Structures are given as C-alpha cells and as structure tokens.
Amino acid sequence: MTRQFCGDCGTPLTYLHAEEPDTIDLTVASLDLPDEVVPEDHVWCDRMLSWIRLADDLPRYKLSRYAEE
C-alpha cells in the first residue's frame, strides 16, 4: 500500500493498494469541494464512531475492501 500526505501540513490525502492499482481512496475531509466527489463504498465501518449513521445504500466493508472475511 502507498499513502500520500500533504507536504505542508501532513494531512492524509490518498491510499493506494497494490491489489487494486486502478483505485485511489481519497480522504474526503481533505478536499476543498467534497460534495463534488461521490463515494462508491465505505471502508473500515467497524471503526466508525458509534453515532455515525450512513444514509445511503453503498457497499460497506467492516475493514478494507481487500480484507473482508
């Protein structure tokens, strides 16, 4: 895996996994206009804060989409 960070502040920006070379995960909070990027799924759902409620029907993975049981 490869992670990329902002060179100025260190904010995590991207996550690339060798098993999915055509996929780049973006940290939505790092975007200037996050509403313009539509997600395809949710990962690490087993680590969400207890009060988070996702209001969509996108696929959800307990861990990463590569480590599912």
C-alpha positions as CSV (number, residue, x, y, z in Angstrom):
1,M,0.0,0.0,0.0
2,T,1.0,3.6,-0.5
3,R,-0.3,6.6,1.4
4,Q,0.2,10.2,0.4
5,F,0.2,13.2,2.7
6,C,0.2,17.0,2.2
7,G,3.8,18.2,2.2
8,D,2.9,21.3,4.1
9,C,0.7,20.1,6.9
10,G,0.9,16.3,6.9
11,T,-2.9,15.7,6.2
12,P,-3.5,12.2,4.8
13,L,-4.7,12.6,1.2
14,T,-4.7,9.2,-0.6
15,Y,-4.4,5.5,-0.1
16,L,-3.4,3.1,-2.9
17,H,-3.5,-0.7,-2.6
18,A,-1.4,-2.9,-4.8
19,E,-4.3,-5.3,-5.3
20,E,-6.4,-2.5,-6.9
21,P,-4.0,-0.4,-9.0
22,D,-6.8,1.4,-10.7
23,T,-8.4,2.5,-7.4
24,I,-7.4,5.5,-5.3
25,D,-9.1,6.2,-2.0
26,L,-9.3,9.9,-1.1
27,T,-9.8,11.4,2.3
28,V,-13.0,13.4,1.8
29,A,-12.2,15.9,4.6
30,S,-9.0,16.9,2.7
31,L,-10.9,18.1,-0.4
32,D,-11.9,21.7,-1.0
33,L,-15.2,20.7,-2.6
34,P,-16.1,17.3,-1.1
35,D,-19.7,17.5,-2.4
36,E,-18.3,17.1,-5.9
37,V,-16.9,13.6,-5.3
38,V,-19.4,10.8,-5.0
39,P,-18.2,7.7,-3.0
40,E,-18.5,4.2,-4.3
41,D,-18.4,2.4,-0.9
42,H,-17.5,2.8,2.7
43,V,-14.5,1.1,4.3
44,W,-13.4,0.5,7.9
45,C,-17.0,0.6,9.0
46,D,-16.2,-1.5,12.1
47,R,-14.2,1.5,13.4
48,M,-16.9,4.2,12.8
49,L,-17.9,6.4,15.7
50,S,-21.0,4.9,17.4
51,W,-23.1,7.9,16.5
52,I,-22.3,7.8,12.7
53,R,-25.4,6.8,10.6
54,L,-24.7,6.3,6.9
55,A,-27.8,7.3,4.9
56,D,-27.1,5.6,1.6
57,D,-27.1,2.1,0.1
58,L,-23.4,2.0,-0.9
59,P,-21.5,-1.2,-0.2
60,R,-19.9,-1.3,3.3
61,Y,-16.9,-3.2,4.4
62,K,-16.0,-3.9,8.0
63,L,-12.3,-3.4,7.3
64,S,-10.7,-2.6,4.0
65,R,-12.4,-3.9,0.9
66,Y,-9.4,-6.3,0.5
67,A,-9.6,-7.8,3.9
68,E,-13.2,-9.0,4.0
69,E,-13.9,-12.4,5.5
